[in-house]
Amino acid sequence: MEIRSEYVELKVSDGTTMQAWTARPVDSGSLPGLLVFQEAFGVNAHIRDITQRFAREGFIAIAPELYHRTGPGFEAGYDAFPTTVPHMSALKDDQTEADERAAFDWLTAQGVTEGRIGAIGYCMGGRAAFLAGLSLPIGCATSYYGGGIAPRSNNPGLLARTAELRCPVLLFWGGKDKHLTQDQVRAVRDSLSDAGKSFINVEISDADHGFFCDARASYNPTAAAEAWPMTLAFLRLHTAQAAVANR
């Protein structure tokens, strides 16, 4: 499928300006939309490529730069994690929610029906996707190894707000992930279960943190190939259901 990709500039409700990478099919009719949320390393080549991959699958996709307040255009190599810490530490949930709303509004301005919008995120972005499910009228959210959903020493997490979740969630975890403990994964699963929320919890036993990213040493091509069709099926199902419900 032929696609068109470009940066757009968005106005955020707090008065800031945010750049976002977008990709969409050239021959677009009534299409679903997708919010794509970055890893700690910025809206880098990998995140831009993922955004384009989803466009080739028929989504109008947008990846907002969540670091725009502290580092507009920031990108870091996967061997330079310490450079990401000041930007990641400066993120505040209310500001991230405003950024997500600006990207969501851009999608609706392209003609995408509210419920036909999904969210997906990786690592730090997995938390952002979960947050979008709390605050936006989206059809579904997908989190790949989302750090910070469960509480940890430097982050209160989001589980105190699980009751606010407005959509089904698909969660991927790596069984060999040392960044996210089994206690944290269980806390997310148990919180969703206790709140009666619709979710799918997938642990790929031989996958590590970042298993989907083909630019990282932890890339696991088998795990990525297993997760990709599940992700597409989940996104397509729930954005299509929303489309029917909104007729």
N, C-alpha and C positions, 0 to 999 in steps of 0.2 A: 504494500500500500504506500502510495506517495504521500509524504508528509511535509509540512512547513514548520520550521522552528525559528524562534526569535525571542529576544528579551523584550519585556514590557516593563513599564514603570507604573507602580501603583501608589495611590495615596492611602495612607493608613489613618484610622480615626484619631490617633494621638497627634496628628500633624506631621509625622515623619513620611519619608518617601522610600519605597522599597522596590528593588529590582526583582524580577522573577523571570525564570526561563520557561518558555511555553513551547508546546509541540502539538500539532493537530493534523488530522488527515486533510489533504487538499480538497478532495471531493466529500465535503461534509454536509450531511442532512441533519436529522435529529439524532444527536450523539450524546452519550454519557460523558460526564466530566470526572476528572481525577485530580485531587490534591496530592502532590508528591513531596514528602518532607525529607530533608537532608540528613546525612550523618553529621558527626561533629566536624568533619573536614570541609564543610561548605557545599555550595551548589557547584561541585567540581565536575570534571569530565564524566565520571561514573554516574552521578545523579542526572546530569544532562542526557546521558545515553539511556538511562532507565526511562526518563520522561519521553524520549523519542520511541523507545520500545513500546510503551503503552499507546502512544499515538498510532503506531503501526497496527495495533490491535483494535483500533477504532475509538479511542478515547481522546477527548480534548484535555490535555494534561498541563498542569502548571506547578512549577517548583519555586516557591518564594524563598528569598534569601533571608533567613531568620536572624542572621547576624547584622542586619543592615544598620542597626543603631551604633554598634561598636566597630564594625569592620566591613563596610560596604565592598562587595566584590571579593571578600576573603575566600581563599582556597588554600588548603594545606595538603602536603603529601602525607601518605599513610605512615611514614616514619617520623612525622613531626607532630605527634599528638600534643606535646606540651604547649605548642603555639595556639592550640584551639581552646585551651582551658579558660583564659580570660574572657573569651567571647561566650563560651558555654555557661560559665558561672554567672555572667551578667543577665542571662535570660530570665524573664519574669513571666509567669503564666498569663497575667492579664494582657501583657504586651504581645505574647505569642498568639493569644486568642484574637487580638485585633489584627495581627498579620494574617492569620488564617481566614478571618472574615473578609479581609481585603481580597485575598486570592479567590475565595468562594464567590464574592460579588463579581469578580472579573469573569468567572465561569458563567454565572447567570446572565451577565451582560452579553455573552456569546450565544445566548439562547438555550443554555442547558437548564432543564427543569431542576428545581432544588433537590428533590429526592433522588434524582439521577446522578448525583455527585457522590463519589466515594473518596476515601482518603487512604494513603499508604505511606509508611515511613520506615526508616532503617536506623537502628541504634538509637541515637538521640531523637531521630525522626519518628521512631516507633512510639515514643512517648507523645510526640506532637500529634500523631494520628489518633491516639487514644484521647488526647485532649480535644481534638476536633469532634470526636464522637460525643463528648460531654456538652459541647457548646454550640454545635451547628446542626441544622436539619439535614444531615447527610444520610445516604442509604446504607453505608457500611464503612468500617474502618479495618485496616490490616496493619499489624505491627510485626516487624521483623526484629527479633532480639532487642526489644524496647527497654533500654535502661532508664530507671527513674519512674516507672509506673508504680512499682512497689517502693515503699520507703527505704531509704538507706541513710548512712551517716550524714551526708551533705545535702540530702534532698528529701522533703517530706512525702514525695510521691503523689499519686492521684487517687489512691484507693478509698480515701475518705469521701470521694465524690462519685463512687461507682453507681450509686442510686440514680445519678443524673444521666447515665449513659442512654443515648437516644437511638442506638442502632446496633445491629449485630457486629461482632468483632472476630477477626481471625488473627491468631497469635502464633508466631513461629519462634522456636527456641532451639539452640544447639546444645546437645547433650554434653559436649566437651567445653562449653563456654565457662571460662573461669572468671569472667567479668560479672556475670549474673549468677548468683547462687541458686541452688535448688529451692532454698527457703523463699527467695524472692519470686521465683516462678510459681511456687505453690500458693504464695500469698495472692498473686494476681488471679490465679485460677479459682481459689476459694472465695475471694471477694466477689467475683462475677457469679459464681454458683450461688452463694448465699443471697445475693441481690436478685436472683432469678433472671439474670440477663442471658441473651442469646449469644453464644460464643463457641468457637472451635479452637481447641488448644493442641498444637502440633509440636512435638519434640522430635527432632531428627538426631538420633543417638550419636552418630559419628561426626556431627557437624560442630564447628567451633563458632565463636562470635565473628560476625561479618562473613558468614559462609556464602552469602549471595553475591558479594562484591568481587568481580573478577580482576580487580586491581590490587587486592590484598593478598598477603601470604596465606591467610586463613581461608581463601576461596576454596569451596568444595563443589566441583562441577556436578557431581551426582546429586548432592543435596539441593543445589540451585535448580537443577532440572526437575527434581521432584516437587519443589515448592512452586515453580512457575505456573504449571497448569492448575494447581489448586487455587492459586491467587487469582488467576484470570476467571476461573469458574465462579469463585466467590464474588468477585467484583461484578461480573456480568449478571449473575443471578439477582443480586440485591439492587443493582441499579435498574434492571429490567422490571423487577417487581414494583419498585417505586414508580416507574413510568406507567405501569398499568393502573396502580392505585390513584395516580394523579389525573387520569383521564376524566 
